[in-house]
Amino acid sequence: MAQQKSFQAQQDGPHAFETKGPLAPKWYVVDAKDQVVGRLATVLANVITGKHKPTYTQHADQGDFVVVLNAEQVVFTRNKWDQKKYFRHSGWMNGGLKVRTAREMLKKDPSEILRQAVWGMTAKSTLSRRQMKKLKIYTGVQHPHSAQNPQPLAGGAVRRTVLAVAR
């Protein structure tokens, strides 16, 4: 019995993805209202890296585009709005550390909460930096990608009891 060869995706040329054909990336839209950040981020990371496709190859960009709406209405479980901390460093040697809570991040830039959660679930490489550009996050329900005809993506987990948390 002959053994079947495994599939290896290859990219022709310097472009990141095909624009037409069966391997062309699809566009999906996700409503992040009342979705738990971590559970939604795992679904988004799988789609932009291409792990949801049977043709997934680790070294090739096979992912799809994802448009996320209502990023300001995501939820955390338990007390993470006040206990979860986001760290940045300015590079200044003496005291360049910047610390923000999740509640402060929501006021400053709500889309950055979801972007950092997805970035934490991807490999840290040049390919992942290119794949992160396929993630389009918007506050509100308006987005400029209606020409691409994005399809709804089922995913994420809606929290069963959404508490009325003063944000």
The 8 nearest C-alpha neighbors of each residue, nearest first, counted from 0:
[[1, 2, 3, 4, 5, 6, 7, 53],
 [2, 0, 3, 4, 5, 6, 7, 54],
 [1, 3, 0, 4, 5, 6, 7, 54],
 [2, 4, 1, 5, 0, 6, 7, 54],
 [5, 3, 2, 6, 7, 1, 8, 0],
 [4, 6, 3, 7, 2, 54, 8, 56],
 [5, 7, 8, 4, 54, 56, 55, 53],
 [8, 6, 9, 56, 5, 54, 55, 59],
 [9, 7, 56, 59, 6, 10, 54, 55],
 [10, 8, 7, 11, 59, 58, 56, 60],
 [9, 11, 12, 59, 8, 16, 15, 13],
 [12, 10, 9, 13, 14, 17, 16, 15],
 [11, 13, 14, 10, 15, 16, 9, 17],
 [12, 14, 15, 11, 10, 16, 17, 9],
 [15, 13, 12, 16, 11, 17, 10, 18],
 [14, 16, 60, 13, 17, 10, 129, 12],
 [17, 15, 14, 18, 60, 23, 61, 24],
 [18, 16, 23, 19, 22, 20, 15, 24],
 [17, 19, 23, 16, 20, 24, 22, 15],
 [20, 18, 23, 17, 21, 22, 24, 16],
 [19, 21, 23, 22, 18, 17, 24, 16],
 [20, 22, 23, 19, 24, 17, 18, 25],
 [23, 21, 20, 24, 17, 19, 61, 16],
 [22, 24, 17, 19, 18, 20, 21, 25],
 [25, 23, 63, 22, 62, 64, 26, 61],
 [24, 26, 63, 64, 23, 27, 149, 150],
 [25, 27, 149, 64, 65, 63, 150, 147],
 [28, 26, 149, 150, 65, 151, 152, 66],
 [27, 29, 66, 151, 149, 65, 150, 67],
 [30, 28, 67, 152, 151, 31, 66, 68],
 [29, 31, 68, 32, 67, 69, 28, 70],
 [32, 30, 34, 69, 70, 73, 68, 29],
 [31, 33, 72, 34, 73, 69, 30, 70],
 [34, 32, 73, 74, 157, 72, 31, 158],
 [35, 33, 157, 73, 31, 32, 156, 74],
 [34, 36, 74, 75, 38, 37, 39, 73],
 [37, 35, 39, 38, 40, 75, 73, 74],
 [38, 36, 40, 39, 35, 41, 116, 75],
 [39, 37, 155, 41, 40, 35, 36, 156],
 [38, 40, 155, 42, 36, 37, 41, 35],
 [39, 41, 117, 43, 37, 42, 38, 116],
 [42, 40, 44, 38, 43, 39, 45, 37],
 [41, 43, 45, 39, 40, 44, 154, 155],
 [42, 44, 40, 46, 45, 41, 47, 39],
 [45, 43, 41, 47, 46, 42, 117, 40],
 [46, 44, 50, 42, 48, 43, 47, 49],
 [45, 47, 49, 43, 48, 44, 62, 63],
 [48, 46, 62, 63, 44, 49, 45, 130],
 [47, 49, 62, 45, 46, 50, 44, 130],
 [62, 50, 48, 61, 46, 51, 47, 52],
 [49, 51, 45, 52, 55, 48, 46, 62],
 [50, 52, 49, 46, 45, 53, 55, 48],
 [53, 51, 54, 50, 55, 49, 61, 62],
 [52, 54, 55, 51, 50, 49, 56, 6],
 [53, 55, 52, 56, 6, 8, 61, 7],
 [56, 54, 50, 53, 52, 49, 61, 57],
 [55, 57, 59, 58, 8, 54, 7, 61],
 [56, 58, 59, 55, 60, 48, 50, 61],
 [57, 59, 56, 60, 126, 8, 9, 55],
 [60, 58, 56, 57, 61, 8, 9, 10],
 [59, 61, 62, 15, 16, 48, 58, 126],
 [60, 62, 49, 59, 55, 48, 63, 24],
 [49, 63, 61, 47, 48, 60, 46, 24],
 [62, 64, 24, 47, 25, 46, 26, 49],
 [63, 65, 133, 26, 134, 25, 47, 27],
 [66, 64, 27, 134, 28, 26, 135, 67],
 [65, 67, 28, 135, 136, 27, 29, 134],
 [68, 66, 136, 29, 28, 30, 137, 135],
 [67, 69, 30, 137, 140, 70, 31, 139],
 [70, 68, 139, 138, 71, 31, 72, 32],
 [69, 71, 138, 72, 110, 68, 31, 73],
 [70, 72, 109, 69, 138, 73, 105, 110],
 [73, 71, 32, 70, 69, 33, 74, 31],
 [74, 72, 33, 34, 32, 31, 71, 70],
 [75, 73, 35, 33, 34, 36, 72, 76],
 [74, 76, 35, 79, 36, 77, 80, 73],
 [75, 77, 79, 78, 74, 35, 158, 80],
 [76, 78, 79, 75, 80, 82, 74, 81],
 [79, 77, 80, 81, 82, 76, 75, 83],
 [78, 80, 82, 83, 81, 77, 75, 76],
 [81, 79, 101, 102, 78, 82, 83, 75],
 [80, 82, 79, 100, 83, 78, 102, 101],
 [83, 81, 79, 80, 78, 84, 100, 101],
 [84, 82, 79, 100, 101, 81, 80, 85],
 [83, 85, 100, 99, 101, 82, 86, 98],
 [86, 84, 99, 98, 100, 87, 83, 101],
 [85, 87, 98, 97, 84, 99, 88, 96],
 [88, 86, 97, 96, 98, 89, 85, 95],
 [87, 89, 96, 95, 90, 97, 86, 91],
 [88, 90, 95, 91, 96, 87, 97, 92],
 [91, 89, 88, 95, 92, 96, 93, 94],
 [92, 90, 95, 89, 93, 94, 88, 96],
 [91, 93, 90, 95, 94, 89, 96, 88],
 [94, 92, 91, 95, 96, 90, 89, 88],
 [93, 95, 96, 92, 91, 97, 88, 89],
 [94, 96, 91, 89, 88, 93, 90, 92],
 [97, 95, 88, 94, 87, 89, 98, 86],
 [96, 98, 87, 86, 88, 95, 99, 89],
 [99, 97, 86, 85, 84, 87, 96, 100],
 [100, 98, 85, 84, 103, 104, 101, 86],
 [99, 101, 84, 103, 102, 83, 81, 85],
 [100, 102, 80, 104, 103, 83, 105, 84],
 [101, 103, 105, 80, 100, 104, 81, 106],
 [104, 102, 106, 100, 105, 101, 99, 107],
 [105, 103, 101, 107, 106, 102, 108, 109],
 [106, 104, 109, 102, 103, 107, 108, 101],
 [105, 107, 103, 104, 108, 109, 102, 166],
 [106, 108, 104, 105, 103, 109, 102, 111],
 [109, 107, 110, 105, 104, 111, 106, 112],
 [110, 108, 105, 71, 111, 112, 70, 104],
 [109, 111, 112, 70, 108, 113, 136, 114],
 [110, 112, 114, 109, 113, 108, 115, 104],
 [113, 111, 110, 115, 114, 109, 116, 104],
 [112, 114, 116, 111, 115, 110, 117, 36],
 [113, 115, 111, 117, 116, 112, 118, 110],
 [116, 114, 118, 117, 113, 112, 111, 119],
 [115, 117, 113, 119, 114, 118, 40, 112],
 [118, 116, 40, 120, 114, 119, 115, 44],
 [119, 117, 115, 120, 121, 116, 114, 131],
 [118, 120, 116, 117, 121, 115, 122, 123],
 [121, 119, 117, 118, 44, 116, 41, 122],
 [122, 120, 118, 119, 123, 127, 44, 117],
 [121, 123, 124, 127, 120, 119, 118, 126],
 [122, 124, 127, 121, 125, 128, 126, 118],
 [125, 123, 127, 126, 122, 128, 121, 129],
 [124, 126, 128, 127, 129, 123, 130, 122],
 [125, 127, 129, 124, 128, 130, 60, 58],
 [128, 126, 130, 124, 129, 125, 131, 122],
 [129, 127, 125, 131, 130, 126, 124, 132],
 [128, 130, 126, 127, 131, 132, 125, 133],
 [131, 129, 127, 132, 128, 133, 47, 126],
 [132, 130, 128, 133, 129, 134, 127, 47],
 [131, 133, 130, 134, 129, 128, 135, 64],
 [134, 132, 64, 131, 130, 135, 47, 65],
 [133, 135, 65, 132, 131, 64, 66, 136],
 [136, 134, 66, 65, 67, 133, 137, 132],
 [137, 135, 67, 66, 110, 68, 134, 70],
 [138, 136, 68, 67, 70, 139, 69, 110],
 [139, 137, 69, 70, 71, 68, 140, 110],
 [138, 140, 69, 141, 68, 137, 70, 71],
 [139, 141, 68, 69, 142, 138, 137, 30],
 [142, 140, 139, 143, 68, 137, 138, 69],
 [141, 143, 144, 140, 137, 145, 68, 66],
 [142, 144, 145, 141, 146, 147, 66, 137],
 [145, 143, 146, 142, 147, 148, 149, 66],
 [144, 146, 148, 147, 143, 149, 142, 141],
 [147, 145, 148, 144, 143, 149, 142, 26],
 [146, 148, 145, 144, 149, 26, 25, 150],
 [149, 147, 145, 146, 150, 26, 144, 27],
 [150, 148, 26, 27, 28, 147, 151, 145],
 [149, 151, 27, 28, 26, 152, 148, 25],
 [152, 150, 28, 27, 29, 153, 149, 30],
 [153, 151, 27, 29, 28, 154, 150, 65],
 [154, 152, 151, 155, 29, 42, 28, 27],
 [155, 153, 42, 152, 156, 39, 29, 43],
 [154, 156, 39, 38, 42, 34, 157, 153],
 [155, 157, 34, 38, 35, 158, 39, 154],
 [158, 156, 34, 33, 159, 35, 155, 32],
 [157, 159, 160, 161, 156, 34, 35, 33],
 [160, 158, 157, 161, 156, 33, 162, 34],
 [161, 159, 158, 162, 157, 163, 33, 76],
 [162, 160, 158, 159, 163, 33, 74, 164],
 [161, 163, 164, 160, 158, 165, 74, 159],
 [164, 162, 165, 161, 166, 160, 74, 33],
 [163, 165, 162, 166, 161, 74, 80, 78],
 [164, 166, 163, 162, 102, 80, 74, 81],
 [165, 164, 102, 105, 106, 80, 163, 103]]
